[in-house]
Amino acid sequence: AVTQFTPASMEVVPKTSPERVMAVIVIFTSLVLCSSFLTSITTTVTAYRKKKGDFNAAYSLLIQYLQENEIPMELGCSILDLVGSQKAQRERVKRVHEPDVVLLKSMPKSLQQSLKLHVYRPIFDEHWIFNINIFRKVGNSVGWLTRLKICCEAMSQVALVAGQDLFTYGAEGKAMYYVVDGEILYYEGAVPALQETATMGRGEFVCEPVLWMKWEHMGRATARMLCEMILIDAPTFQGISTQTPELGAHISELRFHYEAMLKEGVIRAHDIFEGSFELQMRITRQPAVQQDKSRKVLRKLTTTWRLPDVPSFRG
């Protein structure tokens, strides 16, 4: 049976017409199957060799660069170890992001928008800025369009491998981050510290002030492990706020109270915002008559805007 699928010879040969027909069918079938099998193996091996060859070439260039610039042995070894560990982590299974799913591009725009609303739902449900103040001050149609614009234009997903920097000291703040999974280590100040100042884990926010003012990072944030995050692009968000008067007024109010808190010494400028409760109290501080009216409006908008709890898809 094996020799019928290979060029090997054997002493058993077909003698009758049915046997000869069967032998011809088996030979042609083996030609197709063997060719397909060998082609798939060749393609896989070639892709693997190309991927490995590209990495080896880049790795060799890195070593050459370190040698030509006389980088100290300790620093060079740290860089090479980090490159190797990052390569190993990239080969692991990670969360699939929207740009990775080609079929989503062919879906109707309405379905894409609904999908993004649910993907980025944690930020709207968990951060008080979005959950209370913005949508309390806008009407139904404007509030819905504002949330939709923020989701579709300003939000995206990002993944960091261990040792990769989220931002560095002195860099311009470009986004607010929400940690979906993993841990981020924060080191305050320009000089690298041996011990992290803070650790941000799942469900925490980083760099909220970038949404309402120009920001310069006060330290460095580095992924401790494979980390998945949702970000809000600050320039895009501020562009949306200029197009929506109610949202723009709210952002101006946040900036005003935040700068007042800095001047009063209640808080200090920091990438990890620690004055959320105080800022929230200042924003929501109103006369008694307006408070009763706001509670009714807020209760109505909360029941209107909160996305329903639906079973998540499990493949």
N, C-alpha and C positions, 0 to 999 in steps of 0.2 A: 504493500500500500504506500509506503514511503517513497519507493523508487518511482511510482507513478507521478509524484509531484516534484521530482528532482531529476537531474540528468543521469542519475545512477542507472546501472544496467542490472538485469536480473534474467534468470533462466526461464521464468514462467512467462509465456507469451500467449496472446489471444489466438484461438484457432477457429472459432465459429464466427459467423457474421454478427450476432448480438454482442459477443465479447469484444470484437473489433470496434463496433459502434460505441460501446461503453468506454473502451480505452481512449478513443478519440475525444469523447466528451470530457473525461477526466483530465486529459492532457491540456485541453483548452481552458478548462476551469482552473487548473493549477497555474497556468500562465497568468490569468487575470488576478487570482488571489495572491500569488507570490509577488507579482509586480506591485500590487497595491501595498502589501505588507512591507516590502523593501523600500518603497517610496516613502511611506510614513516614517519608517525608522531613519532613513537618510535625512528627511526634513527636520525631524526632532533633533538629531545629533548635530546637524549643521547650525540650527538656531541656538542650541546650547553652546557650541563652540564659538559662535560669533559673539554671544553675550559674554561668555567668559573671556574671550580675546579682547573685547572692548574694555572690560574692567581691568584686565592685566595691563593693557596699554596705558590706561589712565593711571593705574597704580604705579607703573614704571616711571611715568612722567612726574608723578608726585615725589617719588624717591629721588629722581634726578634733580628736581627743583630744591628739595631739602639739602641735598649734597652740595649743589652749586652755590647755594646761599649760606653754607656752613651753619645750618641750624643745629643748636645743641642736641645731644643725643637724647636727653630726657624729653624735651619738647617734641622732637621728631617721632620718638616711639609713641608718645601719647596721641599724636595726630594719626599715625598709621593704625594704632589700635582702635581709635574711634571710627576711622573709615571702614575697617573690617567689621566692627560690631554693627554699624549702620547698614552695611550691605547685607549682613545676616538677618537683620530685622526687616529690611524691605522685602525679603523673600518670604516672610511669614504672611499668613492670611490677615488682611486688615479689612476695615469696613469699606464697602463699595460706595463711592461718591457719585453724584449725579453725572459729571462729565464722563465717567467710566461706562455708563449705561447708554449705549448708542440708540436703543429702541425708544428711549424717552423723547428723543428729538422729533420723532414722527408722530407723537401724541398730540391731540388738540390742545391749544393753548389753555383752555379752561381747565382741563385735567391737570396740566402741568402746574398751574397756579394753585389748585386745590392740594396737589401733592406737596408743594413747597410749604403751604400753610401748615400742614401736619408735620413735616420734617423739622421745621423751625419753630414749632409750637412751644418747646420748653422755655425759650427766651421770653415769649409773651406771657406765659403762665407763671413764671418764677421770678422775673425781675419787676420790682415795684414801679419802675419808671413807665413801663409799657402796660402793666396790668391795671394801673389806677389812673395816673394823671393824664396821659395823652388822650385816652379814649373817653375820659370823663368830660373833656373840654370840647370835643368835636361831635358833630352830628353823625347820624347813622351812615349816610352815604360817604361822607368825607372820611370817617373813621375806617370804614371797610377798605376804601381805596388806598388810604395811607398805609394800613397794615399790609395790604397786598403789594404795594410798591416796595415797602421795606423788605418783604420776603423775597420778591422776585429780582430786585435790582441791587440791594445792599448786602444780602446775606449769602454766605457760602460755607463750605466745609473744608477743613484743612487737617492734615495728619502730620505729626512730628515723630521722628524716631528718637531713641534715647541719645542725649547729648546734643541734639539740635536746638539752636537758639530760636526762641519765639520773637524776641527783640533784644536790643543791646542798649547800654547806657548812652544817652545823648541822642539817640535816634528819634526821628519824628514819629509821634504816635499816629498810626493810620487805621486802627481798628479796635473795637472792643471784642473780647473773647469770652466764650462760654465753654467750659470744660465738659465734654460729653463723657469721656472715659480717659483714665490715666492720671498722671500727676505732673504738675509744673513746679519747678523749684525757682524761687525768686531770690536774687542776690542784690541787695541795695547798695548803691554807690558806684563810683567809677572804678575803684580798685577791686578786683575779684576777691571775694571772701572765701574762706575755707568752709564756713558753715552757712547754709541758706538762711535768709531772713524770714521767709515764709514758704509754705507749701500749699498750692492750690489743687484741690481734688475735684472729683466728679460733682457737677452741679454748681460750681463756683464761677464768678465773673471776674474778669481782669480788665483794668483800664477803662472804666466807665467814663471818666472825664473827657475822653477824646470825642465823645458824642456831642458835647456842648461847648468845647473850647479847643484852641490850638494847644497841643500837648507835646512835651518832650520827656522821654522816658528817664526815670530816676534810677534805673538799675537794669539788671539783665535777668531775663526769664529763660530757663532751659528745661527741656523735657527730661524727666527722670526715667521714663519708660515710653513705650509706644503710646502716643497720646492722640486722641481724636477731639477736635474742637469745632465749634460753630463761631464764625466771626461776622461782625457788622462793619462793613467798610465805612469809615468816618466821613471821607469826602462825599461819597454817594448819599449817605444818610443826611448830611447837612444840606446837600443839594435838594433832596426831597423836602426837607423842612422849609426851604425858601419857597418852594412851590405850594406849600400848605400853610396858610397864615396861622391857623390854630396851633399846628405843630411847631412852627417857627417861634411863636410867642412862648410856648412852653419851654423850648430849648433856651431862649433868652432868659426866662425866669430861673431855670436851673443854673445857668452861668452866673446870674446876678447873686443868687443865694450862695453858690459855691465860693465865689470870690469874697463875699462878705464873711463866710466862715473862715477862710484863709486869713483875712485881715484881723479878725477877732481872735485868732489863735485856737479856735475850736478844733481844727484839723490842720494837717500839714500836707503839702503837695506830695502825693505818693501814687505809684502805679496801682497799688492795691487800695481801693477806696474804702476807708473805714468809717466814714461819716454818713452812711446811707440813712440811718434812722433819723439823725438830726436834720438832714436835708429834706427827708420826706415830711417831717413835722413842720418845717418852715414852708414847704410848698403847699401843704394841705391846711395851713392855718388860715381860718376864715371867720367872719362874724357869725354869731349864732344863727341868724336868719338864713344866711347863705349855706350854713352847714346842713340844716334840715333839707333845703332844696337840693343840695349836692348829693345827700344820701339817697334821695328818691331817684335822681337822675343816674347815679352810679349803680343803684340796684337794678334799674331798668337796662342800662347798658351792659352790666355784667351778665344778665340772663340772655341778652341779645348776642353778645360778642364771644362768650366763652365757647370754644369748640367742643362739640360733643365727644364724650369718651366712647371710642369705638374699638373693637378688637383689632390688634395689630396683625399684619400679615406675617405668617410664618411659612417659609418655603419648605 
